[in-house]
C-alpha cells in the first residue's frame, strides 16, 4: 500500500528530481506547499512555467536572456570577452561588479573522455565574434580543472595567431573546485591577476 | 542592478520559500528547472497545483485525503484511535506497518505561550468520536516535548472518566544509542519509567 495519497506522492516525486533532494526533503517541501495559500501555489507554478517560456539564450553570447540579445551584450564594452563554461558562471562573475566587458558562454568544455569535442560547444561562435574585429582581449574563465584547462589552451591556440591577447584567471582558485562555489575574495583576486597565456 | 533576469529571479524567490532553502540552493534548483524539458516543467507545475486542488482533510480524522473520508478511516479498526499532532506524524507511524487502528490529527498542540488553547486544535472532534461509543483505546502519540506532554495529559483527563483506556508511546533511551550520550532528561525519564523484566 502506498503511504502517501496520489497528489502528495506525485509532488514528492517532482521535488525529488531537484539536485540533492531526497525523499525526506521532498516530503518536507510537499507539506509546506500543502500549507500555502492557493495564490502562493499558483504563483509558484507560474514561476516554473514562466522560466521555461521566457528564458532563452542570447544569440550573441549564449547567456540566459528574455530578449534576442542579453542586457550585458547590449550595453557593455565588446572589446573584452570573458569565456565561461555555463550561464551560472556569468552570475558568479557578475556578483563581483569587477568586469566591464561581455561574456561568451561555451555551454560545456572539451571533454574527450565523455565524447565532447570542440564542435559540441560554442567555439565556432566565439571565433566568429572575434573575427568581426574590435576584440582586444579574451579572458578564459573556464573552471581550473583538467577539462577547463584543456579548453582554455585549445581556444588560446586558435586566437593567438589572430593577434588577440588571451588571458586566464590566475591560479588563486583552488584546483579541482568549481567557479560557482569559489568564495568572492578568491574569485575577485583571480580576476584581477589574470595572466596572458 | 539585478544579476538574474526576471523569470529566473522569480523562480529563485519561490524556491527560497521552501523550508531550509537559501538563495544558493534555490539558484541550483532554478537552473535545474531551466534544463528540464517543457513536459517535465509542466508536470512539476501541475503537481503543485494538483496538491492544492485535490488534497483536503478527512472529515473523520483530519488526515490528508482526496475523498470525504480517508482510506484509513474507511477500512481499519475504529476501536483504537491514535492521536497525533500533524498529518506527517501519520506517515511516520504508517511506515512501521504496526498499527491496525485509526488516527486523529489534532492539527497542533496546546501551547499557551503561543496562545494555542484546546479550542484551537481538534479536541472537540476527538471527544465527539469517542462519544459515539465503540472506542476502547486512545493512544496519545503527540511529541515527547513540553507541549506534546501537556496536550496528552489534558486529553487523557477528559477521556478517562468515559471509561476509555488512554495510553502514551513509551519514552526512553532510543534503541541503538548509548547511555553515555543520552541527554539527561531522556535518561531520567527512562529511569523513572523503568519496567520489570
Contacts between the chains, C-beta under 8 A, distances in Angstrom:
chain1	res1	chain2	res2	distance
A	3	B	91	5.7
A	3	B	94	5.0
A	3	B	95	6.4
A	4	B	91	7.1
A	5	B	55	7.0
A	5	B	64	5.9
A	5	B	65	6.4
A	5	B	66	5.5
A	5	B	70	7.9
A	5	B	71	7.6
A	6	B	54	7.8
A	6	B	66	6.9
A	7	B	47	7.4
A	7	B	50	4.8
A	7	B	51	4.8
A	7	B	53	7.8
A	7	B	54	4.3
A	7	B	55	5.5
A	7	B	66	6.8
A	8	B	51	6.1
A	8	B	55	6.3
A	8	B	64	6.4
A	10	B	47	4.7
A	10	B	50	6.6
A	10	B	51	7.5
A	11	B	47	4.4
A	11	B	48	6.5
A	11	B	50	7.3
A	11	B	51	4.7
A	13	B	47	7.6
A	14	B	43	6.7
A	14	B	44	4.6
A	14	B	47	4.5
A	14	B	48	7.7
A	17	B	32	7.6
A	17	B	36	7.8
A	17	B	40	7.5
A	17	B	44	7.6
A	18	B	28	7.8
A	18	B	29	4.8
A	18	B	32	5.7
A	19	B	28	5.5
A	19	B	29	7.1
A	19	B	32	5.4
A	20	B	25	7.7
A	20	B	28	7.4
A	25	B	20	7.7
A	27	B	88	7.3
A	27	B	91	7.5
A	28	B	18	7.8
A	28	B	19	5.4
A	28	B	20	7.3
A	29	B	18	4.8
A	29	B	19	7.1
A	30	B	51	6.8
A	31	B	87	7.5
A	31	B	88	5.8
A	32	B	17	7.5
A	32	B	18	5.7
A	32	B	19	5.4
A	33	B	48	6.1
A	33	B	51	5.8
A	33	B	52	7.4
A	34	B	51	5.9
A	34	B	52	7.3
A	34	B	55	5.9
A	34	B	64	7.2
A	36	B	17	7.9
A	36	B	52	7.3
A	38	B	52	5.7
A	40	B	17	7.5
A	41	B	48	5.6
A	41	B	49	6.2
A	41	B	51	7.5
A	41	B	52	4.6
A	42	B	49	6.7
A	43	B	14	6.7
A	44	B	14	4.6
A	44	B	17	7.7
A	44	B	48	5.6
A	45	B	45	4.0
A	45	B	46	7.7
A	45	B	48	4.6
A	45	B	49	5.0
A	46	B	45	7.7
A	47	B	7	7.4
A	47	B	10	4.7
A	47	B	11	4.4
A	47	B	13	7.6
A	47	B	14	4.5
A	48	B	11	6.5
A	48	B	14	7.7
A	48	B	33	6.1
A	48	B	41	5.6
A	48	B	44	5.6
A	48	B	45	4.6
A	48	B	48	7.3
A	49	B	41	6.3
A	49	B	42	6.7
A	49	B	45	5.0
A	50	B	7	4.8
A	50	B	10	6.6
A	50	B	11	7.3
A	51	B	7	4.8
A	51	B	8	6.1
A	51	B	10	7.6
A	51	B	11	4.7
A	51	B	30	6.8
A	51	B	33	5.8
A	51	B	34	5.9
A	51	B	41	7.5
A	52	B	33	7.4
A	52	B	34	7.3
A	52	B	36	7.4
A	52	B	38	5.7
A	52	B	41	4.6
A	53	B	7	7.8
A	54	B	6	7.8
A	54	B	7	4.3
A	55	B	5	7.0
A	55	B	7	5.5
A	55	B	8	6.3
A	55	B	34	5.9
A	64	B	5	5.9
A	64	B	8	6.4
A	64	B	34	7.3
A	65	B	5	6.4
A	66	B	5	5.5
A	66	B	6	6.9
A	66	B	7	6.8
A	70	B	5	7.9
A	71	B	5	7.7
A	87	B	31	7.7
A	88	B	27	7.4
A	88	B	31	5.8
A	91	B	3	5.7
A	91	B	4	7.0
A	91	B	27	7.5
A	94	B	3	5.0
A	95	B	3	6.2
